Each structure stands twice: as C-alpha cells, then as structure tokens.
C-alpha cells in the first residue's frame, strides 16, 4: 500500500505542469463560404479559358467539403477526384505536385483509401495557419489542374493576406 502511494505521488509530481496562463480555448481561423465560392468559381473560369471542363472542391481545414462545382461537360468522376485531391493537400499541408514520387513503397500511406497524390491539390493558408485546400480534376494533366487551382487561390489572395485573427 505504501509503495503504491509513493508511486502515485511520484507520478503526480513528475507529470508536466500546465501553465497557469495557458488559454482555455484556441482561436482557429476559418475560410468563409463566400471565399471558398469565389475561389472555386475562379478555378472553373481559369480552366474554361484553356478549353477545359473541370470539377473543383474547396475543403475546410478538417478536409470537409465547403464548395463543390462541376462544369457543364466535366465528367462525374472529377467530383470525387477533386475532393480527394483537396483532402490530401489539406492533410499533408503540401501542394500535391511537390509530393510526386514521395510514396513509392507498396505499403506506404499513399495506399490509404481517400488519398490522391496527383497534381491539382493545393493547401490554402492565412495568418500563418492552414485554413483549407482546393482540389481540381478534369484537365488532361495534373499540372493543368494545379494551374487552375492556383488561379482560384489568386482570386482570394489579397483577402488571405489581409486576414486577421
């Protein structure tokens, strides 16, 4: 009994202390629906200028879809692929084009269902925090998908740069 009490006392004393001034809540910046809509629409317009019909998905920082658009003649498949690209980009906080060849092992994380490692997914950041991601699908190449995603982000770039917490 005495050794159990000593063990418990040592555990309590060795546990990390929580700073008295630590906040009780954390402020987390969020992308607005209006900004997500503006971004998605700009990506569609950018691809249309190239004669390409796409699907585009903008996700929040958790990877949940906020806006999903499919241009008139874009294949149905573009909806799911664009969602997976956005989901992957937000979870890895990296443009998918930068991850080319990263997961080549047959048992790597790239085999997890729902992840797509193909160019066309880009994270969105504001005030030093990731606030979401955009995924584009439907162009003949991933590079073209990514170019349209970049144009979408440019449409809200000034808003992102001037954002405050």
C-alpha positions as CSV (number, residue, x, y, z in Angstrom):
1,X,0.0,0.0,0.0
2,X,2.8,2.4,0.9
3,X,4.7,1.7,-2.3
4,X,1.5,2.3,-4.3
5,X,1.0,5.6,-2.6
6,X,4.7,6.5,-3.3
7,X,4.3,5.5,-6.9
8,X,1.2,7.7,-7.4
9,X,2.9,10.6,-5.6
10,X,5.9,10.4,-7.9
11,X,3.7,10.2,-11.0
12,X,1.7,13.3,-10.0
13,X,4.9,15.2,-9.2
14,X,6.6,14.2,-12.5
15,X,3.6,15.0,-14.7
16,X,4.1,18.1,-16.8
17,X,2.5,21.1,-15.3
18,X,0.0,23.2,-17.1
19,X,0.9,26.8,-17.3
20,X,-1.5,29.0,-15.3
21,X,-1.7,31.4,-18.2
22,X,-2.4,28.8,-20.9
23,X,-5.6,29.7,-22.8
24,X,-8.7,27.7,-22.2
25,X,-9.7,28.0,-25.9
26,X,-7.8,28.3,-29.1
27,X,-8.7,30.7,-31.9
28,X,-8.7,28.9,-35.2
29,X,-9.0,30.8,-38.5
30,X,-11.6,29.5,-40.9
31,X,-12.2,30.0,-44.6
32,X,-15.6,31.6,-45.2
33,X,-18.1,30.0,-47.5
34,X,-18.0,33.2,-49.7
35,X,-14.2,33.0,-50.1
36,X,-14.5,29.3,-50.9
37,X,-17.2,30.0,-53.6
38,X,-15.1,32.8,-55.1
39,X,-12.0,30.5,-55.2
40,X,-13.9,27.6,-56.8
41,X,-15.6,29.8,-59.4
42,X,-12.2,31.4,-60.4
43,X,-10.7,28.0,-60.8
44,X,-13.5,26.9,-63.2
45,X,-13.2,30.2,-65.2
46,X,-9.4,29.7,-65.5
47,X,-9.8,26.2,-66.9
48,X,-12.6,27.3,-69.2
49,X,-10.1,29.8,-70.7
50,X,-7.9,26.8,-71.6
51,X,-10.9,25.0,-73.1
52,X,-11.0,22.5,-70.1
53,X,-14.1,21.5,-68.1
54,X,-13.3,20.6,-64.5
55,X,-14.6,19.6,-61.1
56,X,-13.3,21.7,-58.2
57,X,-13.7,21.1,-54.5
58,X,-12.7,23.5,-51.7
59,X,-12.4,21.9,-48.2
60,X,-12.0,23.4,-44.8
61,X,-9.0,22.8,-42.5
62,X,-10.6,19.5,-41.5
63,X,-10.9,18.3,-45.0
64,X,-14.7,18.6,-45.1
65,X,-16.1,20.0,-48.4
66,X,-17.3,23.6,-48.4
67,X,-17.9,24.1,-52.1
68,X,-18.1,21.6,-54.9
69,X,-18.5,22.7,-58.5
70,X,-18.6,20.7,-61.7
71,X,-18.5,22.5,-65.0
72,X,-21.2,21.6,-67.5
73,X,-19.3,19.0,-69.5
74,X,-16.9,17.8,-66.8
75,X,-17.0,14.1,-66.1
76,X,-18.8,12.9,-62.9
77,X,-15.5,11.4,-61.8
78,X,-14.0,14.9,-61.4
79,X,-16.1,15.5,-58.3
80,X,-14.6,12.6,-56.3
81,X,-11.1,13.1,-57.6
82,X,-11.1,16.9,-56.8
83,X,-12.4,16.2,-53.3
84,X,-9.7,13.6,-52.7
85,X,-7.0,16.0,-54.0
86,X,-8.2,18.8,-51.7
87,X,-8.5,16.4,-48.7
88,X,-4.9,15.1,-49.3
89,X,-3.5,18.6,-49.7
90,X,-5.0,19.9,-46.5
91,X,-4.0,16.8,-44.5
92,X,-0.4,16.9,-45.7
93,X,-0.3,20.7,-45.9
94,X,1.5,20.5,-49.2
95,X,0.8,21.0,-52.9
96,X,0.4,17.5,-54.3
97,X,2.8,18.3,-57.2
98,X,5.5,18.7,-54.6
99,X,4.8,15.2,-53.3
100,X,5.4,13.4,-56.6
101,X,7.3,10.1,-56.0
102,X,7.2,10.5,-52.3
103,X,5.3,7.4,-51.5
104,X,6.7,4.6,-53.6
105,X,6.7,1.7,-51.1
106,X,3.8,-0.7,-51.7
107,X,2.8,-0.4,-48.0
108,X,3.0,3.3,-47.8
109,X,0.5,5.9,-46.7
110,X,-0.4,6.6,-50.3
111,X,-2.4,3.3,-50.3
112,X,-4.8,4.7,-47.7
113,X,-8.3,5.0,-49.2
114,X,-9.4,8.5,-50.0
115,X,-5.9,9.9,-50.7
116,X,-4.8,11.0,-54.1
117,X,-1.2,12.0,-54.9
118,X,-1.7,13.7,-58.3
119,X,-1.0,17.4,-59.0
120,X,-4.0,19.6,-58.7
121,X,-4.4,19.9,-54.9
122,X,-3.1,22.9,-53.0
123,X,-3.4,23.9,-49.3
124,X,-4.8,27.4,-48.5
125,X,-3.1,29.4,-45.8
126,X,-3.9,32.7,-44.0
127,X,-2.4,34.4,-40.9
128,X,0.2,31.6,-40.7
129,X,-2.4,28.9,-40.5
130,X,-3.8,26.3,-42.9
131,X,-7.5,27.2,-43.5
132,X,-8.3,24.7,-46.2
133,X,-7.4,23.4,-49.6
134,X,-8.5,23.3,-53.2
135,X,-8.6,20.3,-55.5
136,X,-9.1,20.4,-59.2
137,X,-9.7,17.5,-61.6
138,X,-10.6,17.1,-65.2
139,X,-7.7,18.6,-67.2
140,X,-5.5,16.4,-69.4
141,X,-2.6,16.8,-66.9
142,X,-2.2,17.3,-63.2
143,X,-0.1,20.4,-64.0
144,X,-3.1,22.0,-65.8
145,X,-5.3,21.1,-62.8
146,X,-2.9,22.7,-60.5
147,X,-2.6,25.9,-62.7
148,X,-6.4,26.3,-62.4
149,X,-6.3,25.7,-58.6
150,X,-3.6,28.4,-58.4
151,X,-5.7,30.8,-60.3
152,X,-8.6,30.1,-57.9
153,X,-6.4,30.9,-54.9
154,X,-5.2,34.1,-56.6
155,X,-8.8,35.3,-56.7
156,X,-8.8,35.5,-52.9
157,X,-5.1,36.1,-52.3
158,X,-5.5,39.7,-51.1
159,X,-8.2,38.7,-48.7
160,X,-6.0,35.9,-47.3
161,X,-3.0,38.3,-47.0
162,X,-5.1,40.9,-45.1
163,X,-6.9,38.4,-42.9
164,X,-6.6,38.9,-39.1
165,X,-7.5,36.7,-36.1
